[in-house]
């Protein structure tokens, strides 16, 4: 693996977070159509995910 600069790491992490955000929104909309209760579950999972990321 070639050594990557900080800007590349920043860009990669930004792209990963953006993809994660889009997936969360997609799952969120699908769950909201089927089950309103799972919204709070998804929010708590998102908070767990953010605490794991930082």
mmCIF entry with sequence, helices, sheets and N, C-alpha, C, O atoms, coordinates in Angstrom:
data_MODEL
# 
_entry.id   MODEL 
# 
_entity.id                         1 
_entity.type                       polymer 
_entity.pdbx_number_of_molecules   1 
# 
_entity_poly.entity_id                      1 
_entity_poly.type                           'polypeptide(L)' 
_entity_poly.nstd_linkage                   no 
_entity_poly.nstd_monomer                   no 
_entity_poly.pdbx_seq_one_letter_code       
;(UNK)(UNK)(UNK)(UNK)(UNK)(UNK)(UNK)(UNK)(UNK)(UNK)(UNK)(UNK)(UNK)(UNK)(UNK)(UNK)
(UNK)(UNK)(UNK)(UNK)(UNK)(UNK)(UNK)(UNK)(UNK)(UNK)(UNK)(UNK)(UNK)(UNK)(UNK)(UNK)
(UNK)(UNK)(UNK)(UNK)(UNK)(UNK)(UNK)(UNK)(UNK)(UNK)(UNK)(UNK)(UNK)(UNK)(UNK)(UNK)
(UNK)(UNK)(UNK)(UNK)(UNK)(UNK)
;
_entity_poly.pdbx_seq_one_letter_code_can   XXXXXXXXXXXXXXXXXXXXXXXXXXXXXXXXXXXXXXXXXXXXXXXXXXXXXX 
_entity_poly.pdbx_strand_id                 A 
# 
loop_
_entity_poly_seq.entity_id 
_entity_poly_seq.num 
_entity_poly_seq.mon_id 
_entity_poly_seq.hetero 
1 1  UNK n 
1 2  UNK n 
1 3  UNK n 
1 4  UNK n 
1 5  UNK n 
1 6  UNK n 
1 7  UNK n 
1 8  UNK n 
1 9  UNK n 
1 10 UNK n 
1 11 UNK n 
1 12 UNK n 
1 13 UNK n 
1 14 UNK n 
1 15 UNK n 
1 16 UNK n 
1 17 UNK n 
1 18 UNK n 
1 19 UNK n 
1 20 UNK n 
1 21 UNK n 
1 22 UNK n 
1 23 UNK n 
1 24 UNK n 
1 25 UNK n 
1 26 UNK n 
1 27 UNK n 
1 28 UNK n 
1 29 UNK n 
1 30 UNK n 
1 31 UNK n 
1 32 UNK n 
1 33 UNK n 
1 34 UNK n 
1 35 UNK n 
1 36 UNK n 
1 37 UNK n 
1 38 UNK n 
1 39 UNK n 
1 40 UNK n 
1 41 UNK n 
1 42 UNK n 
1 43 UNK n 
1 44 UNK n 
1 45 UNK n 
1 46 UNK n 
1 47 UNK n 
1 48 UNK n 
1 49 UNK n 
1 50 UNK n 
1 51 UNK n 
1 52 UNK n 
1 53 UNK n 
1 54 UNK n 
# 
_struct_asym.id          A 
_struct_asym.entity_id   1 
# 
loop_
_struct_conf.conf_type_id 
_struct_conf.id 
_struct_conf.pdbx_PDB_helix_id 
_struct_conf.beg_label_comp_id 
_struct_conf.beg_label_asym_id 
_struct_conf.beg_label_seq_id 
_struct_conf.pdbx_beg_PDB_ins_code 
_struct_conf.end_label_comp_id 
_struct_conf.end_label_asym_id 
_struct_conf.end_label_seq_id 
_struct_conf.pdbx_end_PDB_ins_code 
_struct_conf.beg_auth_comp_id 
_struct_conf.beg_auth_asym_id 
_struct_conf.beg_auth_seq_id 
_struct_conf.end_auth_comp_id 
_struct_conf.end_auth_asym_id 
_struct_conf.end_auth_seq_id 
_struct_conf.pdbx_PDB_helix_class 
_struct_conf.details 
_struct_conf.pdbx_PDB_helix_length 
HELX_P HELX_P1 AA1 UNK A 6  ? UNK A 34 ? UNK A 6  UNK A 34 1 ? 29 
HELX_P HELX_P2 AA2 UNK A 38 ? UNK A 53 ? UNK A 38 UNK A 53 1 ? 16 
# 
_struct_conf_type.id          HELX_P 
_struct_conf_type.criteria    ? 
_struct_conf_type.reference   ? 
# 
loop_
_atom_site.group_PDB 
_atom_site.id 
_atom_site.type_symbol 
_atom_site.label_atom_id 
_atom_site.label_alt_id 
_atom_site.label_comp_id 
_atom_site.label_asym_id 
_atom_site.label_entity_id 
_atom_site.label_seq_id 
_atom_site.pdbx_PDB_ins_code 
_atom_site.Cartn_x 
_atom_site.Cartn_y 
_atom_site.Cartn_z 
_atom_site.occupancy 
_atom_site.B_iso_or_equiv 
_atom_site.pdbx_formal_charge 
_atom_site.auth_seq_id 
_atom_site.auth_comp_id 
_atom_site.auth_asym_id 
_atom_site.auth_atom_id 
_atom_site.pdbx_PDB_model_num 
ATOM 1   N N  . UNK A 1 1  ? 0.842   -1.205 0.000  1.00 0.00 ? 1  UNK A N  1 
ATOM 2   C CA . UNK A 1 1  ? 0.000   0.000  0.000  1.00 0.00 ? 1  UNK A CA 1 
ATOM 3   C C  . UNK A 1 1  ? 0.881   1.261  0.000  1.00 0.00 ? 1  UNK A C  1 
ATOM 4   O O  . UNK A 1 1  ? 1.761   1.402  0.849  1.00 0.00 ? 1  UNK A O  1 
ATOM 5   N N  . UNK A 1 2  ? 0.645   2.162  -0.940 1.00 0.00 ? 2  UNK A N  1 
ATOM 6   C CA . UNK A 1 2  ? 1.409   3.416  -0.937 1.00 0.00 ? 2  UNK A CA 1 
ATOM 7   C C  . UNK A 1 2  ? 1.000   4.304  0.231  1.00 0.00 ? 2  UNK A C  1 
ATOM 8   O O  . UNK A 1 2  ? -0.139  4.269  0.698  1.00 0.00 ? 2  UNK A O  1 
ATOM 9   N N  . UNK A 1 3  ? 1.959   5.096  0.687  1.00 0.00 ? 3  UNK A N  1 
ATOM 10  C CA . UNK A 1 3  ? 1.659   6.006  1.801  1.00 0.00 ? 3  UNK A CA 1 
ATOM 11  C C  . UNK A 1 3  ? 0.706   7.104  1.333  1.00 0.00 ? 3  UNK A C  1 
ATOM 12  O O  . UNK A 1 3  ? 0.906   7.708  0.279  1.00 0.00 ? 3  UNK A O  1 
ATOM 13  N N  . UNK A 1 4  ? -0.328  7.352  2.129  1.00 0.00 ? 4  UNK A N  1 
ATOM 14  C CA . UNK A 1 4  ? -1.319  8.344  1.743  1.00 0.00 ? 4  UNK A CA 1 
ATOM 15  C C  . UNK A 1 4  ? -1.191  9.590  2.598  1.00 0.00 ? 4  UNK A C  1 
ATOM 16  O O  . UNK A 1 4  ? -0.878  9.515  3.786  1.00 0.00 ? 4  UNK A O  1 
ATOM 17  N N  . UNK A 1 5  ? -1.439  10.739 1.979  1.00 0.00 ? 5  UNK A N  1 
ATOM 18  C CA . UNK A 1 5  ? -1.383  12.005 2.711  1.00 0.00 ? 5  UNK A CA 1 
ATOM 19  C C  . UNK A 1 5  ? -2.631  12.206 3.545  1.00 0.00 ? 5  UNK A C  1 
ATOM 20  O O  . UNK A 1 5  ? -3.606  11.467 3.407  1.00 0.00 ? 5  UNK A O  1 
ATOM 21  N N  . UNK A 1 6  ? -2.601  13.215 4.418  1.00 0.00 ? 6  UNK A N  1 
ATOM 22  C CA . UNK A 1 6  ? -3.767  13.483 5.283  1.00 0.00 ? 6  UNK A CA 1 
ATOM 23  C C  . UNK A 1 6  ? -5.001  13.886 4.492  1.00 0.00 ? 6  UNK A C  1 
ATOM 24  O O  . UNK A 1 6  ? -6.123  13.589 4.903  1.00 0.00 ? 6  UNK A O  1 
ATOM 25  N N  . UNK A 1 7  ? -4.805  14.564 3.353  1.00 0.00 ? 7  UNK A N  1 
ATOM 26  C CA . UNK A 1 7  ? -5.956  14.974 2.549  1.00 0.00 ? 7  UNK A CA 1 
ATOM 27  C C  . UNK A 1 7  ? -6.668  13.756 1.972  1.00 0.00 ? 7  UNK A C  1 
ATOM 28  O O  . UNK A 1 7  ? -7.897  13.725 1.906  1.00 0.00 ? 7  UNK A O  1 
ATOM 29  N N  . UNK A 1 8  ? -5.900  12.758 1.555  1.00 0.00 ? 8  UNK A N  1 
ATOM 30  C CA . UNK A 1 8  ? -6.500  11.531 1.032  1.00 0.00 ? 8  UNK A CA 1 
ATOM 31  C C  . UNK A 1 8  ? -7.292  10.815 2.107  1.00 0.00 ? 8  UNK A C  1 
ATOM 32  O O  . UNK A 1 8  ? -8.387  10.311 1.855  1.00 0.00 ? 8  UNK A O  1 
ATOM 33  N N  . UNK A 1 9  ? -6.728  10.773 3.317  1.00 0.00 ? 9  UNK A N  1 
ATOM 34  C CA . UNK A 1 9  ? -7.437  10.132 4.429  1.00 0.00 ? 9  UNK A CA 1 
ATOM 35  C C  . UNK A 1 9  ? -8.717  10.882 4.740  1.00 0.00 ? 9  UNK A C  1 
ATOM 36  O O  . UNK A 1 9  ? -9.753  10.274 5.009  1.00 0.00 ? 9  UNK A O  1 
ATOM 37  N N  . UNK A 1 10 ? -8.643  12.212 4.704  1.00 0.00 ? 10 UNK A N  1 
ATOM 38  C CA . UNK A 1 10 ? -9.813  13.047 4.972  1.00 0.00 ? 10 UNK A CA 1 
ATOM 39  C C  . UNK A 1 10 ? -10.892 12.777 3.933  1.00 0.00 ? 10 UNK A C  1 
ATOM 40  O O  . UNK A 1 10 ? -12.068 12.631 4.267  1.00 0.00 ? 10 UNK A O  1 
ATOM 41  N N  . UNK A 1 11 ? -10.481 12.712 2.671  1.00 0.00 ? 11 UNK A N  1 
ATOM 42  C CA . UNK A 1 11 ? -11.431 12.467 1.593  1.00 0.00 ? 11 UNK A CA 1 
ATOM 43  C C  . UNK A 1 11 ? -12.065 11.088 1.720  1.00 0.00 ? 11 UNK A C  1 
ATOM 44  O O  . UNK A 1 11 ? -13.275 10.932 1.559  1.00 0.00 ? 11 UNK A O  1 
ATOM 45  N N  . UNK A 1 12 ? -11.229 10.084 2.012  1.00 0.00 ? 12 UNK A N  1 
ATOM 46  C CA . UNK A 1 12 ? -11.738 8.717  2.160  1.00 0.00 ? 12 UNK A CA 1 
ATOM 47  C C  . UNK A 1 12 ? -12.723 8.602  3.313  1.00 0.00 ? 12 UNK A C  1 
ATOM 48  O O  . UNK A 1 12 ? -13.775 7.978  3.178  1.00 0.00 ? 12 UNK A O  1 
ATOM 49  N N  . UNK A 1 13 ? -12.383 9.202  4.439  1.00 0.00 ? 13 UNK A N  1 
ATOM 50  C CA . UNK A 1 13 ? -13.277 9.137  5.594  1.00 0.00 ? 13 UNK A CA 1 
ATOM 51  C C  . UNK A 1 13 ? -14.570 9.892  5.308  1.00 0.00 ? 13 UNK A C  1 
ATOM 52  O O  . UNK A 1 13 ? -15.642 9.478  5.749  1.00 0.00 ? 13 UNK A O  1 
ATOM 53  N N  . UNK A 1 14 ? -14.475 11.001 4.568  1.00 0.00 ? 14 UNK A N  1 
ATOM 54  C CA . UNK A 1 14 ? -15.668 11.762 4.208  1.00 0.00 ? 14 UNK A CA 1 
ATOM 55  C C  . UNK A 1 14 ? -16.575 10.939 3.305  1.00 0.00 ? 14 UNK A C  1 
ATOM 56  O O  . UNK A 1 14 ? -17.791 10.916 3.498  1.00 0.00 ? 14 UNK A O  1 
ATOM 57  N N  . UNK A 1 15 ? -15.991 10.265 2.322  1.00 0.00 ? 15 UNK A N  1 
ATOM 58  C CA . UNK A 1 15 ? -16.774 9.425  1.409  1.00 0.00 ? 15 UNK A CA 1 
ATOM 59  C C  . UNK A 1 15 ? -17.434 8.276  2.165  1.00 0.00 ? 15 UNK A C  1 
ATOM 60  O O  . UNK A 1 15 ? -18.599 7.956  1.929  1.00 0.00 ? 15 UNK A O  1 
ATOM 61  N N  . UNK A 1 16 ? -16.680 7.658  3.075  1.00 0.00 ? 16 UNK A N  1 
ATOM 62  C CA . UNK A 1 16 ? -17.237 6.560  3.874  1.00 0.00 ? 16 UNK A CA 1 
ATOM 63  C C  . UNK A 1 16 ? -18.399 7.045  4.733  1.00 0.00 ? 16 UNK A C  1 
ATOM 64  O O  . UNK A 1 16 ? -19.430 6.377  4.820  1.00 0.00 ? 16 UNK A O  1 
ATOM 65  N N  . UNK A 1 17 ? -18.236 8.213  5.371  1.00 0.00 ? 17 UNK A N  1 
ATOM 66  C CA . UNK A 1 17 ? -19.297 8.761  6.207  1.00 0.00 ? 17 UNK A CA 1 
ATOM 67  C C  . UNK A 1 17 ? -20.514 9.128  5.377  1.00 0.00 ? 17 UNK A C  1 
ATOM 68  O O  . UNK A 1 17 ? -21.650 8.951  5.817  1.00 0.00 ? 17 UNK A O  1 
ATOM 69  N N  . UNK A 1 18 ? -20.277 9.642  4.173  1.00 0.00 ? 18 UNK A N  1 
ATOM 70  C CA . UNK A 1 18 ? -21.386 10.009 3.295  1.00 0.00 ? 18 UNK A CA 1 
ATOM 71  C C  . UNK A 1 18 ? -22.166 8.771  2.880  1.00 0.00 ? 18 UNK A C  1 
ATOM 72  O O  . UNK A 1 18 ? -23.396 8.768  2.902  1.00 0.00 ? 18 UNK A O  1 
ATOM 73  N N  . UNK A 1 19 ? -21.441 7.713  2.500  1.00 0.00 ? 19 UNK A N  1 
ATOM 74  C CA . UNK A 1 19 ? -22.108 6.456  2.137  1.00 0.00 ? 19 UNK A CA 1 
ATOM 75  C C  . UNK A 1 19 ? -22.888 5.895  3.309  1.00 0.00 ? 19 UNK A C  1 
ATOM 76  O O  . UNK A 1 19 ? -24.012 5.420  3.147  1.00 0.00 ? 19 UNK A O  1 
ATOM 77  N N  . UNK A 1 20 ? -22.287 5.951  4.492  1.00 0.00 ? 20 UNK A N  1 
ATOM 78  C CA . UNK A 1 20 ? -22.945 5.475  5.708  1.00 0.00 ? 20 UNK A CA 1 
ATOM 79  C C  . UNK A 1 20 ? -24.221 6.264  5.969  1.00 0.00 ? 20 UNK A C  1 
ATOM 80  O O  . UNK A 1 20 ? -25.256 5.700  6.324  1.00 0.00 ? 20 UNK A O  1 
ATOM 81  N N  . UNK A 1 21 ? -24.130 7.585  5.785  1.00 0.00 ? 21 UNK A N  1 
ATOM 82  C CA . UNK A 1 21 ? -25.284 8.453  6.004  1.00 0.00 ? 21 UNK A CA 1 
ATOM 83  C C  . UNK A 1 21 ? -26.410 8.119  5.026  1.00 0.00 ? 21 UNK A C  1 
ATOM 84  O O  . UNK A 1 21 ? -27.578 8.062  5.412  1.00 0.00 ? 21 UNK A O  1 
ATOM 85  N N  . UNK A 1 22 ? -26.052 7.898  3.755  1.00 0.00 ? 22 UNK A N  1 
ATOM 86  C CA . UNK A 1 22 ? -27.057 7.557  2.745  1.00 0.00 ? 22 UNK A CA 1 
ATOM 87  C C  . UNK A 1 22 ? -27.710 6.220  3.049  1.00 0.00 ? 22 UNK A C  1 
ATOM 88  O O  . UNK A 1 22 ? -28.923 6.069  2.896  1.00 0.00 ? 22 UNK A O  1 
ATOM 89  N N  . UNK A 1 23 ? -26.912 5.249  3.479  1.00 0.00 ? 23 UNK A N  1 
ATOM 90  C CA . UNK A 1 23 ? -27.452 3.935  3.843  1.00 0.00 ? 23 UNK A CA 1 
ATOM 91  C C  . UNK A 1 23 ? -28.401 4.059  5.029  1.00 0.00 ? 23 UNK A C  1 
ATOM 92  O O  . UNK A 1 23 ? -29.465 3.440  5.050  1.00 0.00 ? 23 UNK A O  1 
ATOM 93  N N  . UNK A 1 24 ? -28.006 4.869  6.023  1.00 0.00 ? 24 UNK A N  1 
ATOM 94  C CA . UNK A 1 24 ? -28.854 5.073  7.199  1.00 0.00 ? 24 UNK A CA 1 
ATOM 95  C C  . UNK A 1 24 ? -30.173 5.723  6.800  1.00 0.00 ? 24 UNK A C  1 
ATOM 96  O O  . UNK A 1 24 ? -31.232 5.334  7.292  1.00 0.00 ? 24 UNK A O  1 
ATOM 97  N N  . UNK A 1 25 ? -30.112 6.715  5.908  1.00 0.00 ? 25 UNK A N  1 
ATOM 98  C CA . UNK A 1 25 ? -31.342 7.376  5.448  1.00 0.00 ? 25 UNK A CA 1 
ATOM 99  C C  . UNK A 1 25 ? -32.227 6.384  4.699  1.00 0.00 ? 25 UNK A C  1 
ATOM 100 O O  . UNK A 1 25 ? -33.445 6.373  4.875  1.00 0.00 ? 25 UNK A O  1 
ATOM 101 N N  . UNK A 1 26 ? -31.604 5.550  3.857  1.00 0.00 ? 26 UNK A N  1 
ATOM 102 C CA . UNK A 1 26 ? -32.373 4.565  3.095  1.00 0.00 ? 26 UNK A CA 1 
ATOM 103 C C  . UNK A 1 26 ? -33.058 3.567  4.021  1.00 0.00 ? 26 UNK A C  1 
ATOM 104 O O  . UNK A 1 26 ? -34.254 3.307  3.889  1.00 0.00 ? 26 UNK A O  1 
ATOM 105 N N  . UNK A 1 27 ? -32.295 3.009  4.959  1.00 0.00 ? 27 UNK A N  1 
ATOM 106 C CA . UNK A 1 27 ? -32.854 2.060  5.927  1.00 0.00 ? 27 UNK A CA 1 
ATOM 107 C C  . UNK A 1 27 ? -33.938 2.733  6.755  1.00 0.00 ? 27 UNK A C  1 
ATOM 108 O O  . UNK A 1 27 ? -34.967 2.131  7.064  1.00 0.00 ? 27 UNK A O  1 
ATOM 109 N N  . UNK A 1 28 ? -33.692 3.993  7.111  1.00 0.00 ? 28 UNK A N  1 
ATOM 110 C CA . UNK A 1 28 ? -34.638 4.771  7.896  1.00 0.00 ? 28 UNK A CA 1 
ATOM 111 C C  . UNK A 1 28 ? -35.974 4.893  7.170  1.00 0.00 ? 28 UNK A C  1 
ATOM 112 O O  . UNK A 1 28 ? -37.028 4.666  7.764  1.00 0.00 ? 28 UNK A O  1 
ATOM 113 N N  . UNK A 1 29 ? -35.934 5.252  5.883  1.00 0.00 ? 29 UNK A N  1 
ATOM 114 C CA . UNK A 1 29 ? -37.177 5.425  5.126  1.00 0.00 ? 29 UNK A CA 1 
ATOM 115 C C  . UNK A 1 29 ? -37.900 4.095  4.954  1.00 0.00 ? 29 UNK A C  1 
ATOM 116 O O  . UNK A 1 29 ? -39.128 4.039  5.027  1.00 0.00 ? 29 UNK A O  1 
ATOM 117 N N  . UNK A 1 30 ? -37.142 3.026  4.725  1.00 0.00 ? 30 UNK A N  1 
ATOM 118 C CA . UNK A 1 30 ? -37.753 1.700  4.574  1.00 0.00 ? 30 UNK A CA 1 
ATOM 119 C C  . UNK A 1 30 ? -38.428 1.273  5.872  1.00 0.00 ? 30 UNK A C  1 
ATOM 120 O O  . UNK A 1 30 ? -39.549 0.764  5.866  1.00 0.00 ? 30 UNK A O  1 
ATOM 121 N N  . UNK A 1 31 ? -37.720 1.491  7.000  1.00 0.00 ? 31 UNK A N  1 
ATOM 122 C CA . UNK A 1 31 ? -38.282 1.105  8.292  1.00 0.00 ? 31 UNK A CA 1 
ATOM 123 C C  . UNK A 1 31 ? -39.497 1.947  8.652  1.00 0.00 ? 31 UNK A C  1 
ATOM 124 O O  . UNK A 1 31 ? -40.453 1.445  9.244  1.00 0.00 ? 31 UNK A O  1 
ATOM 125 N N  . UNK A 1 32 ? -39.460 3.234  8.291  1.00 0.00 ? 32 UNK A N  1 
ATOM 126 C CA . UNK A 1 32 ? -40.581 4.110  8.620  1.00 0.00 ? 32 UNK A CA 1 
ATOM 127 C C  . UNK A 1 32 ? -41.836 3.696  7.862  1.00 0.00 ? 32 UNK A C  1 
ATOM 128 O O  . UNK A 1 32 ? -42.952 3.878  8.347  1.00 0.00 ? 32 UNK A O  1 
ATOM 129 N N  . UNK A 1 33 ? -41.646 3.139  6.672  1.00 0.00 ? 33 UNK A N  1 
ATOM 130 C CA . UNK A 1 33 ? -42.803 2.668  5.916  1.00 0.00 ? 33 UNK A CA 1 
ATOM 131 C C  . UNK A 1 33 ? -43.419 1.450  6.589  1.00 0.00 ? 33 UNK A C  1 
ATOM 132 O O  . UNK A 1 33 ? -44.640 1.300  6.616  1.00 0.00 ? 33 UNK A O  1 
ATOM 133 N N  . UNK A 1 34 ? -42.573 0.580  7.133  1.00 0.00 ? 34 UNK A N  1 
ATOM 134 C CA . UNK A 1 34 ? -43.081 -0.673 7.685  1.00 0.00 ? 34 UNK A CA 1 
ATOM 135 C C  . UNK A 1 34 ? -43.406 -0.560 9.169  1.00 0.00 ? 34 UNK A C  1 
ATOM 136 O O  . UNK A 1 34 ? -44.422 -1.081 9.628  1.00 0.00 ? 34 UNK A O  1 
ATOM 137 N N  . UNK A 1 35 ? -42.543 0.119  9.915  1.00 0.00 ? 35 UNK A N  1 
ATOM 138 C CA . UNK A 1 35 ? -42.702 0.119  11.368 1.00 0.00 ? 35 UNK A CA 1 
ATOM 139 C C  . UNK A 1 35 ? -42.210 1.438  11.949 1.00 0.00 ? 35 UNK A C  1 
ATOM 140 O O  . UNK A 1 35 ? -41.033 1.777  11.826 1.00 0.00 ? 35 UNK A O  1 
ATOM 141 N N  . UNK A 1 36 ? -43.109 2.176  12.578 1.00 0.00 ? 36 UNK A N  1 
ATOM 142 C CA . UNK A 1 36 ? -42.739 3.485  13.128 1.00 0.00 ? 36 UNK A CA 1 
ATOM 143 C C  . UNK A 1 36 ? -41.906 3.344  14.402 1.00 0.00 ? 36 UNK A C  1 
ATOM 144 O O  . UNK A 1 36 ? -41.127 4.238  14.734 1.00 0.00 ? 36 UNK A O  1 
ATOM 145 N N  . UNK A 1 37 ? -42.063 2.238  15.109 1.00 0.00 ? 37 UNK A N  1 
ATOM 146 C CA . UNK A 1 37 ? -41.367 2.062  16.383 1.00 0.00 ? 37 UNK A CA 1 
ATOM 147 C C  . UNK A 1 37 ? -39.862 1.907  16.170 1.00 0.00 ? 37 UNK A C  1 
ATOM 148 O O  . UNK A 1 37 ? -39.068 2.308  17.020 1.00 0.00 ? 37 UNK A O  1 
ATOM 149 N N  . UNK A 1 38 ? -39.472 1.325  15.034 1.00 0.00 ? 38 UNK A N  1 
ATOM 150 C CA . UNK A 1 38 ? -38.058 1.048  14.803 1.00 0.00 ? 38 UNK A CA 1 
ATOM 151 C C  . UNK A 1 38 ? -37.256 2.318  14.537 1.00 0.00 ? 38 UNK A C  1 
ATOM 152 O O  . UNK A 1 38 ? -36.029 2.273  14.462 1.00 0.00 ? 38 UNK A O  1 
ATOM 153 N N  . UNK A 1 39 ? -37.948 3.458  14.393 1.00 0.00 ? 39 UNK A N  1 
ATOM 154 C CA . UNK A 1 39 ? -37.220 4.712  14.195 1.00 0.00 ? 39 UNK A CA 1 
ATOM 155 C C  . UNK A 1 39 ? -36.357 5.045  15.412 1.00 0.00 ? 39 UNK A C  1 
ATOM 156 O O  . UNK A 1 39 ? -35.196 5.431  15.271 1.00 0.00 ? 39 UNK A O  1 
ATOM 157 N N  . UNK A 1 40 ? -36.932 4.892  16.609 1.00 0.00 ? 40 UNK A N  1 
ATOM 158 C CA . UNK A 1 40 ? -36.169 5.169  17.829 1.00 0.00 ? 40 UNK A CA 1 
ATOM 159 C C  . UNK A 1 40 ? -35.024 4.175  17.984 1.00 0.00 ? 40 UNK A C  1 
ATOM 160 O O  . UNK A 1 40 ? -33.942 4.528  18.452 1.00 0.00 ? 40 UNK A O  1 
ATOM 161 N N  . UNK A 1 41 ? -35.275 2.930  17.587 1.00 0.00 ? 41 UNK A N  1 
ATOM 162 C CA . UNK A 1 41 ? -34.222 1.916  17.634 1.00 0.00 ? 41 UNK A CA 1 
ATOM 163 C C  . UNK A 1 41 ? -33.076 2.302  16.709 1.00 0.00 ? 41 UNK A C  1 
ATOM 164 O O  . UNK A 1 41 ? -31.905 2.178  17.067 1.00 0.00 ? 41 UNK A O  1 
ATOM 165 N N  . UNK A 1 42 ? -33.429 2.773  15.513 1.00 0.00 ? 42 UNK A N  1 
ATOM 166 C CA . UNK A 1 42 ? -32.413 3.184  14.550 1.00 0.00 ? 42 UNK A CA 1 
ATOM 167 C C  . UNK A 1 42 ? -31.618 4.381  15.064 1.00 0.00 ? 42 UNK A C  1 
ATOM 168 O O  . UNK A 1 42 ? -30.404 4.458  14.876 1.00 0.00 ? 42 UNK A O  1 
ATOM 169 N N  . UNK A 1 43 ? -32.317 5.320  15.718 1.00 0.00 ? 43 UNK A N  1 
ATOM 170 C CA . UNK A 1 43 ? -31.630 6.488  16.264 1.00 0.00 ? 43 UNK A CA 1 
ATOM 171 C C  . UNK A 1 43 ? -30.630 6.082  17.344 1.00 0.00 ? 43 UNK A C  1 
ATOM 172 O O  . UNK A 1 43 ? -29.520 6.611  17.394 1.00 0.00 ? 43 UNK A O  1 
ATOM 173 N N  . UNK A 1 44 ? -31.023 5.139  18.210 1.00 0.00 ? 44 UNK A N  1 
ATOM 174 C CA . UNK A 1 44 ? -30.102 4.691  19.254 1.00 0.00 ? 44 UNK A CA 1 
ATOM 175 C C  . UNK A 1 44 ? -28.917 3.950  18.640 1.00 0.00 ? 44 UNK A C  1 
ATOM 176 O O  . UNK A 1 44 ? -27.790 4.065  19.123 1.00 0.00 ? 44 UNK A O  1 
ATOM 177 N N  . UNK A 1 45 ? -29.173 3.187  17.571 1.00 0.00 ? 45 UNK A N  1 
ATOM 178 C CA . UNK A 1 45 ? -28.084 2.502  16.882 1.00 0.00 ? 45 UNK A CA 1 
ATOM 179 C C  . UNK A 1 45 ? -27.141 3.507  16.235 1.00 0.00 ? 45 UNK A C  1 
ATOM 180 O O  . UNK A 1 45 ? -25.927 3.303  16.209 1.00 0.00 ? 45 UNK A O  1 
ATOM 181 N N  . UNK A 1 46 ? -27.709 4.602  15.711 1.00 0.00 ? 46 UNK A N  1 
ATOM 182 C CA . UNK A 1 46 ? -26.884 5.629  15.096 1.00 0.00 ? 46 UNK A CA 1 
ATOM 183 C C  . UNK A 1 46 ? -25.987 6.287  16.142 1.00 0.00 ? 46 UNK A C  1 
ATOM 184 O O  . UNK A 1 46 ? -24.819 6.578  15.881 1.00 0.00 ? 46 UNK A O  1 
ATOM 185 N N  . UNK A 1 47 ? -26.550 6.519  17.331 1.00 0.00 ? 47 UNK A N  1 
ATOM 186 C CA . UNK A 1 47 ? -25.749 7.113  18.402 1.00 0.00 ? 47 UNK A CA 1 
ATOM 187 C C  . UNK A 1 47 ? -24.629 6.168  18.828 1.00 0.00 ? 47 UNK A C  1 
ATOM 188 O O  . UNK A 1 47 ? -23.510 6.601  19.105 1.00 0.00 ? 47 UNK A O  1 
ATOM 189 N N  . UNK A 1 48 ? -24.944 4.869  18.878 1.00 0.00 ? 48 UNK A N  1 
ATOM 190 C CA . UNK A 1 48 ? -23.911 3.875  19.206 1.00 0.00 ? 48 UNK A CA 1 
ATOM 191 C C  . UNK A 1 48 ? -22.817 3.895  18.149 1.00 0.00 ? 48 UNK A C  1 
ATOM 192 O O  . UNK A 1 48 ? -21.631 3.802  18.466 1.00 0.00 ? 48 UNK A O  1 
ATOM 193 N N  . UNK A 1 49 ? -23.227 4.018  16.888 1.00 0.00 ? 49 UNK A N  1 
ATOM 194 C CA . UNK A 1 49 ? -22.277 4.031  15.783 1.00 0.00 ? 49 UNK A CA 1 
ATOM 195 C C  . UNK A 1 49 ? -21.363 5.250  15.870 1.00 0.00 ? 49 UNK A C  1 
ATOM 196 O O  . UNK A 1 49 ? -20.153 5.138  15.675 1.00 0.00 ? 49 UNK A O  1 
ATOM 197 N N  . UNK A 1 50 ? -21.951 6.429  16.166 1.00 0.00 ? 50 UNK A N  1 
ATOM 198 C CA . UNK A 1 50 ? -21.137 7.638  16.270 1.00 0.00 ? 50 UNK A CA 1 
ATOM 199 C C  . UNK A 1 50 ? -20.164 7.538  17.439 1.00 0.00 ? 50 UNK A C  1 
ATOM 200 O O  . UNK A 1 50 ? -19.008 7.945  17.323 1.00 0.00 ? 50 UNK A O  1 
ATOM 201 N N  . UNK A 1 51 ? -20.632 6.993  18.573 1.00 0.00 ? 51 UNK A N  1 
ATOM 202 C CA . UNK A 1 51 ? -19.735 6.866  19.723 1.00 0.00 ? 51 UNK A CA 1 
ATOM 203 C C  . UNK A 1 51 ? -18.628 5.861  19.417 1.00 0.00 ? 51 UNK A C  1 
ATOM 204 O O  . UNK A 1 51 ? -17.519 5.979  19.937 1.00 0.00 ? 51 UNK A O  1 
ATOM 205 N N  . UNK A 1 52 ? -18.930 4.864  18.567 1.00 0.00 ? 52 UNK A N  1 
ATOM 206 C CA . UNK A 1 52 ? -17.892 3.900  18.182 1.00 0.00 ? 52 UNK A CA 1 
ATOM 207 C C  . UNK A 1 52 ? -16.891 4.538  17.223 1.00 0.00 ? 52 UNK A C  1 
ATOM 208 O O  . UNK A 1 52 ? -15.698 4.235  17.262 1.00 0.00 ? 52 UNK A O  1 
ATOM 209 N N  . UNK A 1 53 ? -17.397 5.435  16.352 1.00 0.00 ? 53 UNK A N  1 
ATOM 210 C CA . UNK A 1 53 ? -16.506 6.062  15.374 1.00 0.00 ? 53 UNK A CA 1 
ATOM 211 C C  . UNK A 1 53 ? -15.540 7.044  16.022 1.00 0.00 ? 53 UNK A C  1 
ATOM 212 O O  . UNK A 1 53 ? -14.392 7.148  15.590 1.00 0.00 ? 53 UNK A O  1 
ATOM 213 N N  . UNK A 1 54 ? -15.980 7.764  17.046 1.00 0.00 ? 54 UNK A N  1 
ATOM 214 C CA . UNK A 1 54 ? -15.110 8.797  17.614 1.00 0.00 ? 54 UNK A CA 1 
ATOM 215 C C  . UNK A 1 54 ? -14.348 8.306  18.821 1.00 0.00 ? 54 UNK A C  1 
ATOM 216 O O  . UNK A 1 54 ? -13.573 9.059  19.411 1.00 0.00 ? 54 UNK A O  1 
# 
